[in-house]
């Protein structure tokens, strides 16, 4: 049930349009702004693609219970990828709380009730949501975990996914210079968003973005040089780059341990 008194708006001033590609550099001295439940948020896409998508690096510093509550979002899609640490999460109709660990990823369908219960310590995720400006609703009517268990239930045509990196077999040849571990989120989201982990197996690589899609690439480990159109520079751990449709990201001098989160999403 939606309660107007408990409607929270996830919005901030949306900047003027920013030309792509655009890089967000990790700045250890500036973590970001405080958000829901004491979490710290850092924007990864300057300009937020004119309000169509928001991507955030979210950080929780301390171990223990998180002052969260059962809530849901009025969204088109939302994915969360665990960069480091772990947390205990619970979702509507998905059974008992589970551990959400490094390199796990979830697809949170529109309207699914959920809650963050606790973290094990320093905890970092990357969250990508469309649209950038959306409402979050507190739900006082349901306690989680609930008695129902319907893991195949659809929410607005999407299915909840909890993907573990250990369940994903690496594929060669799909992305030049990388072994690819692709989550099942593409199909579960009705092709709105795809999430993969790319592990460098060469000193050079290339990521291609098809038409009517955009991509966010986030450096999990390692680093490299990059070039996309007339934009070039370095990418280091914690940096992100957002790529336009019909583009190519050329990567060189890839460190041996380089791994990237690659999120590809529809632009309408």
Secondary structure, DSSP 8 states (H G I E B T S, - for coil): ---GGGEEEE-----S---SSEEE---TT---EE-GGG-EEEESSTTHHHHT-EEEEEEE-S-EE-----EEE--SEEEEEEEESEEEEEETTB-S-EEEETT-EEE--TT--EEEEEESSSEEEEEEEESSSEEEEE-SS--SS-S-B-TT-EETTEE-EEE-GGG---EEEEEBTEEEEE-THHHHTTTSEEEEEEEE-SS-EEEEE-TTEEEEEEEEE-EEEEEETTEEEEEETT-EEEE-TTEEEEEES--TT-EEEEEEEE--
